[in-house]
């Protein structure tokens, strides 16, 4: 992003807007103050990547794999939402602020069971997020059922809402399909 670091007042102003005129609690304000230093890598890196996906045991390992591949680029900073201080009690606000200041939002989609389903709605509802979103969608038609380590219906792994979002991203040239972890690594390398 290569901008000046954000100030606490700027974060508080955005937070106030996102909370629909509700006030920040003292704890939330303190979390914002602490987060300013943690956000510094987003501004100092030439390109920042906010990696989203499911935090289940097999899925988070793949999120870490994508994060690692993106961080191998010179002057890149990739991170997961969980990497930023856990004192934030309002994860909606945390997501919005991180998404605002990140150059690229990267979703790793494996199924329609939890994960980052709410965030996927923001990809299409807010043009600023949609314009910087890339999704790596897992395909199951060539994967041996015994090799799948998540409890999903391989015949219908995604919801109708997700399918529409995938189509929109595909039309925009920002959907990468993967079946194996090697394919997932390729998606990350093509993006970088």
C-alpha positions in Angstrom: 0.0 0.0 0.0 3.0 2.3 0.7 1.0 5.0 2.5 1.6 6.8 5.7 0.6 4.8 8.7 -2.9 5.2 9.9 -3.6 7.1 13.1 -5.8 6.0 16.0 -8.2 8.9 15.2 -8.6 7.7 11.6 -9.3 4.2 12.7 -11.8 5.4 15.4 -13.6 7.5 12.7 -14.0 4.5 10.4 -15.0 2.3 13.3 -17.7 4.9 14.3 -19.0 4.8 10.7 -19.1 1.0 10.5 -20.8 0.7 13.9 -23.7 2.9 12.6 -23.1 5.7 15.0 -22.6 3.5 18.0 -19.7 4.4 20.3 -16.6 2.3 20.8 -16.3 0.7 24.2 -13.2 1.7 26.1 -11.9 -1.8 25.5 -12.5 -1.5 21.7 -10.8 1.9 21.7 -7.8 0.4 23.5 -7.7 -2.4 21.0 -7.7 0.1 18.1 -4.8 2.0 19.8 -2.8 -1.2 20.1 -3.6 -2.3 16.5 -2.0 0.8 14.9 1.5 -0.7 15.4 0.3 -4.0 14.1 -1.0 -2.4 11.0 2.3 -0.9 10.1 3.5 -3.8 7.9 0.4 -3.3 5.7 1.5 0.3 5.0 5.3 -0.4 4.7 5.0 -3.3 2.3 4.7 -2.6 -1.4 1.8 -5.1 -1.6 -0.3 -6.4 1.3 -2.5 -9.6 1.2 -5.4 -10.3 3.6 -5.9 -14.1 3.5 -9.3 -15.4 4.5 -10.8 -18.9 4.8 -11.9 -21.5 7.2 -10.0 -22.0 10.4 -10.7 -25.7 10.8 -7.6 -27.9 11.4 -7.0 -29.0 7.8 -8.1 -25.7 6.3 -6.0 -23.4 8.4 -2.9 -25.3 7.3 -3.7 -24.4 3.7 -4.3 -20.8 4.6 -0.8 -20.7 6.2 0.5 -22.3 3.0 -1.0 -19.5 0.9 0.2 -16.8 3.3 3.8 -18.3 3.2 3.8 -18.3 -0.6 2.7 -14.7 -0.8 5.2 -13.6 1.8 8.0 -15.1 -0.3 7.7 -12.1 -2.7 10.0 -9.2 -2.1 8.3 -6.4 -0.2 5.1 -8.3 0.4 3.1 -8.7 3.6 0.5 -11.5 3.8 -1.5 -12.2 7.0 -4.5 -13.9 8.4 -7.1 -12.2 10.5 -6.0 -14.2 13.4 -2.5 -12.9 13.1 -3.7 -9.4 14.2 -4.2 -9.0 17.9 -7.0 -11.1 19.4 -8.1 -8.4 21.9 -10.6 -7.2 19.3 -14.0 -8.3 20.4 -15.8 -7.0 17.4 -14.7 -9.2 14.5 -16.9 -7.5 12.0 -15.1 -4.2 12.7 -11.7 -5.9 12.7 -12.5 -7.4 9.2 -13.7 -4.1 7.8 -10.7 -2.1 8.9 -8.2 -4.7 7.8 -10.0 -5.1 4.4 -10.0 -1.3 4.0 -6.2 -0.9 4.3 -5.1 -4.1 2.5 -4.2 -4.1 -1.2 -5.5 -7.6 -2.0 -8.1 -9.7 -0.3 -7.5 -13.4 -0.9 -10.2 -16.0 -0.1 -9.4 -19.7 0.0 -12.8 -21.4 -0.4 -13.1 -25.1 0.3 -16.8 -25.5 1.2 -19.9 -23.7 2.4 -19.6 -24.6 6.0 -18.6 -21.6 8.1 -15.2 -20.1 7.4 -15.5 -16.7 5.7 -19.1 -16.9 4.4 -20.1 -13.5 5.8 -17.0 -11.9 4.3 -17.8 -13.3 0.9 -21.0 -11.3 1.0 -19.0 -8.1 1.4 -16.9 -9.0 -1.7 -20.0 -8.4 -3.8 -21.8 -5.8 -1.7 -18.9 -3.3 -1.5 -17.3 -2.5 -4.8 -14.0 -1.4 -3.2 -13.7 -4.9 -1.7 -14.8 -6.7 -4.9 -12.2 -4.9 -7.0 -9.4 -6.2 -4.9 -10.6 -9.7 -4.1 -9.2 -12.9 -5.5 -10.6 -16.3 -4.6 -9.0 -19.7 -4.8 -11.9 -22.2 -5.1 -11.4 -25.8 -4.4 -12.8 -28.2 -7.0 -13.6 -31.7 -6.1 -14.5 -33.4 -9.4 -10.9 -34.8 -9.9 -10.1 -35.5 -6.2 -10.3 -39.0 -4.8 -12.9 -39.0 -2.0 -10.5 -40.7 0.4 -8.1 -37.7 -0.1 -10.6 -35.1 1.2 -9.9 -34.2 4.7 -12.9 -32.0 5.4 -16.5 -33.2 6.1 -18.2 -31.9 3.0 -20.7 -33.1 0.4 -18.4 -33.3 -2.6 -21.4 -33.2 -5.0 -22.6 -29.9 -3.5 -19.8 -28.3 -1.5 -20.9 -24.6 -2.0 -24.1 -22.7 -1.4 -26.0 -21.0 -4.2 -24.8 -17.6 -2.9 -21.2 -18.7 -3.0 -21.6 -20.0 -6.6 -22.9 -16.6 -7.8 -19.9 -14.9 -6.2 -17.5 -17.3 -7.8 -19.1 -16.7 -11.2 -18.7 -12.9 -10.7 -15.1 -13.3 -9.7 -14.5 -15.7 -12.6 -15.9 -13.2 -15.1 -13.5 -10.6 -13.6 -10.6 -12.9 -14.0 -10.0 -13.2 -10.2 -11.0 -16.8 -9.5 -8.4 -19.6 -9.4 -9.5 -23.2 -9.2 -7.5 -25.8 -7.3 -7.9 -29.5 -6.3 -4.6 -30.3 -4.6 -2.2 -28.3 -2.4 0.2 -28.1 -5.3 -2.6 -26.4 -7.3 -3.2 -24.1 -4.4 0.5 -23.1 -4.4 0.2 -22.3 -8.1 -2.8 -20.1 -7.5 -0.8 -18.1 -4.9 2.3 -17.9 -7.2 0.2 -16.7 -10.1 -1.3 -14.0 -7.9 2.0 -12.8 -6.7 
